[in-house]
């Protein structure tokens, strides 16, 4: 069974949304586990719930601290817990761009409206006043702009004629408790999903000049059109249980150096020899900019001179 994604939850209040994530994590086959519940309020009830359930907690009051200093303390605690993802669950602090950038693509939030409608506060009141037929909730990836990240999922909740902001809020919360755990599970699973990983490689490989994709030896492979291959994606090849990108390298010295540097990530591909290396894609922390660099380097090693001439000339300066 694949290792579960390690999720930290950040909250400021009662912990009901956190609880929905926590209890979902205990269902069979849930792909994530909660490794820390952190708060800017040491008295937050959500911390007590987490402690009762055996989840490590951390609290640091923000009063008296500069925002960046407080975030640095929180960030250190998250990393010490080994968190790979953050789920915001009623964390009542606006995070700085610097903090968000450190967790790019690894922090989710839930919002009580059908985004992009009614960003910010007082969403239920605003939806009712606007004459909307539905309120709802959204789960999105966090970006520096408030409530503007890519949407992962939504649930619409019908607004009844006699609804108040309070009655609508209660039903939207029920929808949120269903949506957030599902979206978190789906999101953390994708970085170990063969379909997602192949799609990421495909996007970067086919962006290179005059490339195509074929199936070779049961693996998606990428090469120069009518020319040599420069990359393969190994999907549990020969039952090794791994998903990896195979790219060309300079030779055995570089291969050995890479494997010594990070033996979990790099390994020698069976039947490919010393001129190739396998790079694990299923560890949950793939640096896709680095993968793009590997693909371009490998492409360049087999591309005809007419395609690489401009690159060669640029490097002379």
PyMOL commands that set and color helices and strands:
alter all, ss='L'
color gray80, all
select helices_A, chain A and resi 16-25+45-52+67-80+97-102+123-129+165-190+194-205+237-239+252-261+288-302+305-315
alter helices_A, ss='H'
color red, helices_A
select strands_A, chain A and resi 5-11+32-39+57-59+85-88+107-111+134-141+151-158+211-216+219-224+229-235+243-248+266-267+276-280
alter strands_A, ss='S'
color yellow, strands_A
deselect
rebuild
show_as cartoon
